[in-house]
Amino acid sequence: MEEFEKLYTVEDIARMTSFTSRTIRNYLKDGILQGRKIGGQWRFTMENIKQLFSNSIFLGDTSRQNRQRVLNFLSGSDTTLQGEIQVCTIIDCDCESQEAGQEIYKKLVTVINAKKDDAPAKFDYEFLPKLNKARFTLFGNPDFITKNLQLL
């Protein structure tokens, strides 16, 4: 029996990238993200997402957004993370290719999606092609950070 390829929505990609749905739709409009309409709704394959993650405009936007999130954390202006103890950590993983970085990214997404508690947590991903490194910036409580560090 033939398996169907998983299709992702605009909202799925917004969650993956921590961008708004509006930004993802702008990427569609500008041709930075490719997809197809099914029943009047945009759908994307993993290949479409990989192409987005290799686009230089997207990478520049991601780098700026990630730096701003770290600055917001340091200044205490990130109100989405509440709790007694919050951690921000940046992890660089040597990768042979962007695809290897995306495999690590998929594992982290699985851990976050399986999260059972209500403690806020998030992470950002970017691939640094000149250094062949996948960079992950994680925000959350110590348990969340530890679980993800063990995964890496």
Legacy VTK file of the C-alpha trace (Angstrom):
# vtk DataFile Version 3.0
C-alpha trace
ASCII
DATASET POLYDATA
POINTS 152 float
0.000 0.000 0.000
1.327 3.402 -0.981
1.850 5.931 1.846
0.592 9.481 1.534
3.023 12.326 2.058
2.209 14.523 5.048
0.996 17.970 4.064
1.437 21.017 6.285
-0.766 24.101 6.644
0.185 27.778 6.870
-0.402 27.529 10.628
1.889 24.483 10.888
4.714 26.388 9.202
4.052 29.436 11.374
4.453 27.230 14.472
7.623 25.638 13.077
9.231 28.970 12.327
7.749 31.093 15.139
6.619 33.566 12.476
3.027 34.736 12.158
0.627 33.228 9.623
0.641 36.638 7.906
4.428 36.440 7.436
4.112 32.924 5.982
1.414 34.167 3.583
3.729 37.038 2.586
6.448 34.483 1.812
3.909 32.704 -0.407
2.937 35.943 -2.147
6.603 36.872 -2.682
7.500 33.403 -4.032
9.856 32.608 -1.120
7.613 29.684 -0.127
6.111 27.314 -2.658
3.023 25.208 -2.055
-0.255 24.231 -3.616
-3.867 24.958 -2.933
-6.068 22.027 -2.065
-9.727 22.809 -1.524
-8.938 26.514 -1.359
-6.331 26.075 1.407
-2.552 26.189 1.072
-0.709 22.923 1.718
3.036 22.280 1.819
5.247 19.224 1.563
8.412 18.701 3.596
10.308 19.506 0.391
8.563 22.915 0.226
9.592 23.540 3.839
13.209 22.511 3.168
13.327 24.957 0.264
11.990 27.707 2.531
14.679 26.930 5.119
17.382 27.281 2.463
16.123 30.628 1.110
18.542 33.479 1.897
15.743 35.994 2.599
14.107 33.587 5.046
17.470 32.835 6.699
18.136 36.564 7.163
14.673 37.111 8.664
15.163 34.110 10.958
18.562 35.327 12.186
17.173 38.768 13.012
14.149 37.285 14.770
16.299 34.868 16.798
18.654 37.648 17.923
15.692 39.803 18.948
14.163 36.951 20.973
17.415 36.480 22.901
17.617 40.227 23.550
13.995 40.226 24.752
14.793 37.345 27.096
17.855 39.126 28.491
15.968 42.375 29.028
13.029 40.603 30.681
10.583 41.911 28.092
9.557 38.441 26.833
6.224 38.017 28.600
5.406 34.683 26.950
7.738 32.835 29.313
6.365 32.923 32.831
7.469 30.903 35.834
9.943 30.839 38.649
12.936 29.768 36.585
13.329 30.264 32.852
16.355 29.316 30.766
17.603 30.441 27.376
20.341 28.395 25.780
21.977 28.444 22.367
23.314 25.206 20.920
25.456 24.929 17.806
25.649 21.443 16.253
28.190 20.632 13.575
26.302 19.264 10.574
27.500 17.928 7.262
24.519 19.469 5.520
21.365 21.485 6.041
19.385 18.235 5.781
21.259 16.885 8.839
20.291 20.034 10.752
16.682 19.612 9.699
16.681 16.046 11.032
17.679 17.372 14.471
15.023 20.064 14.080
12.342 17.421 13.427
13.334 15.573 16.617
13.013 18.771 18.651
9.604 19.500 17.128
8.488 15.996 18.156
9.597 16.608 21.756
7.820 19.968 21.903
4.622 18.575 20.372
4.646 15.733 22.942
4.979 18.189 25.843
2.316 17.373 28.414
2.671 20.267 30.876
1.434 23.798 30.347
4.813 25.431 30.972
5.602 27.745 28.051
8.529 26.681 25.918
9.784 27.468 22.472
12.800 27.104 20.283
14.259 28.673 17.185
16.295 26.985 14.470
18.607 28.324 11.843
21.249 26.720 9.678
24.539 28.584 9.320
25.778 27.429 5.896
29.195 29.110 6.091
29.941 27.218 9.308
27.947 24.021 8.535
26.210 24.382 11.880
22.633 24.013 12.993
21.860 26.594 15.675
19.052 25.991 18.137
17.938 28.608 20.637
15.752 27.094 23.347
13.580 28.986 25.827
11.755 27.341 28.704
11.936 25.798 32.135
15.009 23.751 33.137
13.229 20.398 32.615
12.348 21.312 29.027
15.895 22.471 28.300
17.425 19.335 29.867
15.145 17.009 27.888
16.156 18.700 24.632
19.851 18.740 25.486
19.697 14.986 26.125
18.089 14.554 22.705
21.006 16.338 21.060
LINES 1 153
152 0 1 2 3 4 5 6 7 8 9 10 11 12 13 14 15 16 17 18 19 20 21 22 23 24 25 26 27 28 29 30 31 32 33 34 35 36 37 38 39 40 41 42 43 44 45 46 47 48 49 50 51 52 53 54 55 56 57 58 59 60 61 62 63 64 65 66 67 68 69 70 71 72 73 74 75 76 77 78 79 80 81 82 83 84 85 86 87 88 89 90 91 92 93 94 95 96 97 98 99 100 101 102 103 104 105 106 107 108 109 110 111 112 113 114 115 116 117 118 119 120 121 122 123 124 125 126 127 128 129 130 131 132 133 134 135 136 137 138 139 140 141 142 143 144 145 146 147 148 149 150 151
